[in-house]
């Protein structure tokens, strides 16, 4: 899921391709939260995510970042680190820290002008399932089970495997059976074969693609009929694991926006089931076209303000997708065979007619 990271600040030092943010630059640079997109300030008049724990299955979370201090619970890890609580992040791209901050950043850094998450009163349960190497399905599976059994209501996953591993499938089932909502990024290989991605493509998982500031589909997102929702994925400013900030692109960053939106809904209506939370988000998402579902945007771009201010739906779960009317699989091959047959027969009669004419005096 990791894609195009441009470090802004690392421990106060500029290392990359963008200018360090000014004292108010972090908040101003968070375009997804502005009044043209997720309208966070308006949503926060209803709730800021209090009472909801979100497990982040990733590379850990740098709990001492000024914008994450007090936001991160003690978790665990499944990468062989003794006594691991998940409250640190050794990854080169600050992956887990950046995901956690998009959800629950407090904005306390720089005298209260640091970056803020979409659900700043939610709490993060960090579960380390990778550091920098490829994520193993068994680690993801163990992480899901741990998160479910340790109080997470929402699990967000911006790591994936191309294999529908049975252990991972079983862990997803364990979570769904216990009413835990799983959000997963679809991946960034949309222009490189667009392969399936797990756990995002398992039934019941909220699969998330990305959009840009113009609300246009980010073409590197993996897409397909399994997509549930879309969310901001480009030029995302978030926290790094050295006390500063970074900018990056990727569906990794889209998934936590959806997880945070779910936290807001659940914080307002704590008695809803996971399925009802999902349906509230899908029913109030901003459609990109007249179609109910789109393989790129799913049921639309997540709209937390509309989800919080609309009447509750009576339905539950990810809506069923009506099958697209199409020709049966046999039709085109059959047409080709018929055309060839007619051409052969026609040619035979034509040749016979020509020969007959040549035989006449």
C-alpha positions as CSV (number, residue, x, y, z in Angstrom):
1,X,0.0,0.0,0.0
2,X,2.9,2.3,0.5
3,X,3.3,4.9,-2.2
4,X,5.1,8.2,-2.9
5,X,6.2,9.5,0.5
6,X,7.7,13.0,0.6
7,X,9.1,13.8,4.1
8,X,8.4,17.3,5.2
9,X,10.0,17.3,8.6
10,X,12.0,14.7,10.5
11,X,12.8,15.9,14.0
12,X,12.6,19.4,12.7
13,X,14.8,18.8,9.6
14,X,13.7,19.1,6.0
15,X,14.7,16.0,4.1
16,X,12.6,16.0,1.0
17,X,10.8,17.6,-2.0
18,X,8.4,19.9,-0.2
19,X,9.0,22.9,2.1
20,X,8.7,22.5,5.8
21,X,5.3,23.5,7.1
22,X,5.0,26.9,8.9
23,X,3.6,27.2,12.4
24,X,0.1,27.0,11.0
25,X,0.9,25.0,7.8
26,X,0.0,21.6,9.1
27,X,-3.6,22.3,9.7
28,X,-3.9,24.4,6.5
29,X,-2.4,21.6,4.5
30,X,-5.0,19.1,5.5
31,X,-7.2,19.5,2.5
32,X,-9.3,16.4,3.2
33,X,-10.8,18.0,6.3
34,X,-11.7,21.4,4.7
35,X,-15.2,22.7,3.8
36,X,-15.0,21.4,0.3
37,X,-14.4,17.8,1.2
38,X,-15.0,16.0,4.5
39,X,-16.2,19.2,6.4
40,X,-14.6,18.1,9.6
41,X,-15.3,21.2,11.6
42,X,-19.0,20.9,11.0
43,X,-18.9,17.2,11.8
44,X,-17.1,17.9,15.1
45,X,-20.1,19.9,16.4
46,X,-21.8,16.6,16.7
47,X,-19.0,14.3,17.8
48,X,-15.2,13.9,17.7
49,X,-15.1,10.1,18.1
50,X,-15.1,9.9,21.8
51,X,-15.4,6.3,23.2
52,X,-14.3,4.5,20.1
53,X,-11.2,2.4,19.9
54,X,-9.7,1.8,16.4
55,X,-7.0,-0.9,15.9
56,X,-4.3,0.1,13.4
57,X,-2.7,-3.1,12.0
58,X,0.5,-1.8,10.6
59,X,4.1,-1.0,11.5
60,X,3.3,0.3,15.0
61,X,2.7,3.8,16.1
62,X,5.1,6.4,17.4
63,X,3.1,7.2,20.6
64,X,5.3,10.1,21.7
65,X,4.6,12.2,18.6
66,X,3.2,15.5,20.0
67,X,0.0,15.0,18.0
68,X,-0.4,11.5,19.2
69,X,0.6,11.8,22.9
70,X,-2.3,10.4,25.0
71,X,-4.1,9.0,22.0
72,X,-2.4,5.6,21.7
73,X,-3.1,2.6,24.0
74,X,-0.7,-0.2,24.7
75,X,-1.1,-2.8,22.0
76,X,1.1,-5.7,20.8
77,X,3.1,-7.0,17.9
78,X,3.4,-10.1,15.8
79,X,6.9,-9.6,14.2
80,X,9.0,-11.2,16.9
81,X,9.8,-8.2,19.0
82,X,9.9,-9.1,22.7
83,X,7.5,-7.2,25.0
84,X,6.1,-5.3,22.0
85,X,3.4,-2.8,22.8
86,X,3.1,-1.4,19.3
87,X,3.8,2.1,20.7
88,X,6.8,2.7,18.5
89,X,7.4,2.8,14.7
90,X,10.6,1.6,13.1
91,X,9.5,1.7,9.5
92,X,11.4,3.9,7.1
93,X,8.1,5.5,5.8
94,X,6.4,6.0,9.2
95,X,3.5,4.0,7.8
96,X,1.7,3.0,11.0
97,X,2.2,6.4,12.6
98,X,0.8,8.2,9.6
99,X,-2.3,6.0,9.5
100,X,-2.9,6.6,13.3
101,X,-2.6,10.3,13.0
102,X,-5.1,10.6,10.1
103,X,-7.6,9.0,12.5
104,X,-6.8,10.5,15.9
105,X,-4.2,13.2,15.6
106,X,-4.9,15.8,18.3
107,X,-3.4,18.8,16.7
108,X,-1.6,19.7,19.9
109,X,1.9,20.2,18.3
110,X,3.2,23.7,17.5
111,X,1.0,25.3,20.2
112,X,-2.1,23.6,19.0
113,X,-1.6,24.1,15.3
114,X,-0.4,20.5,14.5
115,X,-2.1,18.0,12.3
116,X,-5.5,16.8,13.5
117,X,-7.3,13.5,12.7
118,X,-10.8,13.2,11.5
119,X,-11.8,11.5,14.8
120,X,-9.5,13.2,17.3
121,X,-11.1,11.8,20.4
122,X,-11.0,8.2,19.3
123,X,-8.2,6.0,20.7
124,X,-5.7,4.0,18.7
125,X,-4.9,0.3,19.6
126,X,-1.5,-0.3,17.7
127,X,-0.9,-3.8,16.4
128,X,2.4,-4.3,14.7
129,X,2.1,-6.8,11.9
130,X,5.1,-5.5,9.8
131,X,8.1,-3.3,10.0
132,X,9.3,-2.7,6.4
133,X,9.1,-6.1,4.8
134,X,6.2,-7.7,3.1
135,X,3.3,-8.4,5.4
136,X,2.6,-12.0,6.2
137,X,-1.0,-13.2,6.1
138,X,-0.4,-15.1,9.4
139,X,0.6,-11.8,11.1
140,X,-2.5,-10.0,9.8
141,X,-4.7,-12.9,11.0
142,X,-3.2,-12.8,14.5
143,X,-3.5,-9.1,14.6
144,X,-7.1,-9.1,13.7
145,X,-7.9,-11.7,16.4
146,X,-5.9,-9.7,19.0
147,X,-7.7,-6.5,18.1
148,X,-11.2,-8.1,18.3
149,X,-10.3,-9.7,21.7
150,X,-8.9,-6.5,23.1
151,X,-11.7,-4.0,22.7
152,X,-11.4,-2.6,19.2
153,X,-14.7,-1.7,17.5
154,X,-13.0,-0.8,14.3
155,X,-9.9,-2.3,12.6
156,X,-8.2,-0.4,9.8
157,X,-5.7,-2.2,7.6
158,X,-3.4,-0.6,5.1
159,X,-1.3,-3.7,4.5
160,X,-2.3,-6.5,2.2
161,X,-1.6,-9.8,0.6
162,X,-2.4,-11.0,-2.9
163,X,-3.4,-14.4,-1.6
164,X,-6.8,-15.1,-0.1
165,X,-5.1,-16.9,2.8
166,X,-7.6,-19.2,4.7
167,X,-6.2,-18.1,8.1
168,X,-6.7,-14.5,7.2
169,X,-10.2,-15.3,5.9
170,X,-11.0,-17.0,9.2
171,X,-9.7,-14.1,11.3
172,X,-11.9,-11.7,9.2
173,X,-14.9,-14.0,9.9
174,X,-14.0,-13.9,13.7
175,X,-14.2,-10.1,13.6
176,X,-17.4,-9.9,11.7
177,X,-19.1,-12.5,13.9
178,X,-18.3,-10.4,16.9
179,X,-19.6,-7.2,15.4
180,X,-16.2,-5.6,14.7
181,X,-16.0,-3.4,11.6
182,X,-13.0,-3.9,9.3
183,X,-11.8,-1.2,6.9
184,X,-9.0,-2.1,4.4
185,X,-7.2,-0.3,1.6
186,X,-7.5,-1.9,-1.8
187,X,-3.9,-1.2,-2.8
188,X,-1.9,0.9,-5.3
189,X,-1.5,-1.4,-8.3
190,X,-4.4,-0.3,-10.3
191,X,-2.2,0.5,-13.2
192,X,-0.1,-2.6,-12.8
193,X,-2.5,-5.4,-13.5
194,X,-5.1,-4.3,-10.9
195,X,-4.8,-7.6,-8.9
196,X,-7.2,-8.6,-6.1
197,X,-6.1,-7.5,-2.6
198,X,-6.8,-9.2,0.7
199,X,-8.3,-8.6,3.3
200,X,-10.0,-5.8,1.4
201,X,-11.7,-8.1,-1.1
202,X,-13.1,-10.6,1.5
203,X,-16.9,-10.3,1.9
204,X,-18.0,-8.0,4.7
205,X,-14.8,-5.9,4.7
206,X,-15.1,-2.2,3.8
207,X,-12.7,-1.9,0.8
208,X,-11.5,1.6,0.2
209,X,-10.1,3.3,-3.0
210,X,-8.7,6.8,-3.3
211,X,-9.6,10.2,-4.8
212,X,-7.7,13.4,-5.4
213,X,-8.6,17.0,-4.2
214,X,-10.9,17.3,-7.2
215,X,-12.8,14.2,-6.0
216,X,-11.5,12.3,-9.1
217,X,-10.5,8.7,-8.9
218,X,-6.8,8.1,-8.2
219,X,-5.9,5.8,-11.0
220,X,-3.3,3.8,-9.1
221,X,-6.0,2.5,-6.7
222,X,-6.9,-1.1,-7.3
223,X,-10.6,-1.3,-8.1
224,X,-13.4,-3.7,-8.8
225,X,-16.9,-4.8,-7.7
226,X,-15.7,-5.4,-4.2
227,X,-15.0,-1.6,-3.6
228,X,-17.2,-0.1,-0.9
229,X,-16.2,3.5,-0.5
230,X,-13.6,6.1,-1.7
231,X,-11.7,8.7,0.4
232,X,-8.9,11.2,0.0
233,X,-5.6,9.5,-1.1
234,X,-3.3,12.1,-2.6
235,X,-1.0,14.8,-1.2
236,X,-2.0,13.7,2.3
237,X,-0.2,15.5,5.2
238,X,0.2,13.4,8.3
239,X,2.6,12.6,11.1
240,X,5.9,10.8,10.8
241,X,7.8,8.7,13.4
242,X,10.3,11.5,14.3
243,X,8.0,14.1,15.7
244,X,7.4,15.9,12.3
245,X,5.3,15.4,9.2
246,X,5.2,13.9,5.8
247,X,3.1,14.0,2.7
248,X,2.2,11.0,0.7
249,X,-0.2,9.3,-1.8
250,X,-1.9,6.0,-1.5
251,X,-5.0,4.1,-0.6
252,X,-3.2,3.5,2.7
253,X,-4.2,7.0,3.6
254,X,-7.8,6.6,2.3
255,X,-8.7,3.7,4.5
256,X,-8.2,5.6,7.9
257,X,-10.4,8.4,6.7
258,X,-13.2,5.9,6.3
259,X,-12.4,4.2,9.7
260,X,-12.5,7.6,11.4
261,X,-15.8,8.4,9.7
262,X,-17.2,5.1,11.1
263,X,-15.9,6.1,14.5
264,X,-17.8,9.4,14.4
265,X,-21.0,7.6,13.5
266,X,-20.6,5.0,16.2
267,X,-19.7,7.6,18.7
268,X,-23.0,9.4,18.0
269,X,-25.0,6.2,18.0
270,X,-23.1,3.7,20.1
271,X,-25.9,1.1,20.0
272,X,-25.7,0.6,16.2
273,X,-24.4,-2.7,14.9
274,X,-21.3,-2.7,12.7
275,X,-23.6,-3.4,9.7
276,X,-25.7,-0.4,10.5
277,X,-22.6,1.8,10.7
278,X,-21.5,0.6,7.3
279,X,-24.9,1.2,5.8
280,X,-25.1,4.7,7.2
281,X,-21.8,5.5,5.5
282,X,-22.7,3.9,2.2
283,X,-26.2,5.4,2.1
284,X,-24.9,8.9,2.7
285,X,-21.7,8.7,0.5
286,X,-21.4,11.2,-2.4
287,X,-22.2,9.3,-5.6
288,X,-19.9,9.9,-8.5
289,X,-22.6,9.1,-11.0
290,X,-26.3,8.1,-11.2
291,X,-25.2,4.5,-10.7
292,X,-25.7,3.1,-7.2
293,X,-22.3,1.4,-7.3
294,X,-19.1,2.1,-9.2
295,X,-16.1,-0.2,-9.4
296,X,-13.8,2.7,-8.8
297,X,-15.7,4.7,-6.1
298,X,-17.8,1.9,-4.7
299,X,-21.0,3.5,-3.2
300,X,-19.4,6.9,-3.3
301,X,-16.9,9.2,-1.5
302,X,-17.4,9.0,2.3
303,X,-19.2,12.0,3.7
304,X,-19.0,11.9,7.5
305,X,-21.1,15.1,8.0
306,X,-24.0,13.8,5.9
307,X,-23.7,10.4,7.8
308,X,-24.0,12.2,11.1
309,X,-26.8,14.6,10.1
310,X,-29.0,12.2,8.0
311,X,-31.7,10.0,9.5
312,X,-30.6,6.6,10.5
313,X,-31.1,3.8,7.9
314,X,-33.0,0.7,8.9
315,X,-30.8,-1.5,6.7
316,X,-27.6,-3.1,7.7
317,X,-24.4,-4.2,6.0
318,X,-22.7,-3.5,2.7
319,X,-25.5,-3.2,0.1
320,X,-25.9,-5.9,-2.4
321,X,-24.7,-5.0,-5.9
322,X,-27.2,-5.6,-8.6
323,X,-25.6,-7.7,-11.4
324,X,-24.8,-5.7,-14.5
325,X,-26.8,-6.9,-17.5
326,X,-24.5,-8.5,-19.9
327,X,-24.4,-11.1,-22.6
328,X,-24.0,-14.7,-21.4
329,X,-20.4,-15.9,-21.6
330,X,-21.2,-18.3,-24.4
331,X,-22.8,-15.6,-26.6
332,X,-19.8,-14.1,-28.3
333,X,-18.0,-17.3,-29.0
334,X,-21.2,-18.7,-30.4
335,X,-21.6,-15.6,-32.6
336,X,-18.1,-16.1,-34.0
337,X,-18.7,-19.7,-34.7
338,X,-22.0,-18.9,-36.5
339,X,-20.4,-16.2,-38.6
340,X,-17.5,-18.5,-39.6
341,X,-20.0,-21.3,-40.4
342,X,-22.1,-19.0,-42.6
343,X,-19.0,-17.7,-44.4
344,X,-17.8,-21.2,-45.1
345,X,-21.2,-22.4,-46.4
346,X,-21.6,-19.2,-48.4
347,X,-18.2,-19.7,-49.9
348,X,-19.0,-23.3,-50.8
349,X,-22.2,-22.3,-52.6
350,X,-20.5,-19.5,-54.4
351,X,-17.7,-21.7,-55.6
352,X,-20.3,-24.3,-56.8
353,X,-22.2,-21.7,-58.7
354,X,-19.0,-20.5,-60.4
355,X,-18.0,-24.0,-61.4
356,X,-21.5,-24.8,-62.7
357,X,-21.3,-21.7,-65.0
358,X,-17.9,-22.7,-66.3
359,X,-19.3,-26.1,-67.2
360,X,-22.1,-24.8,-69.4
361,X,-21.5,-24.5,-73.2
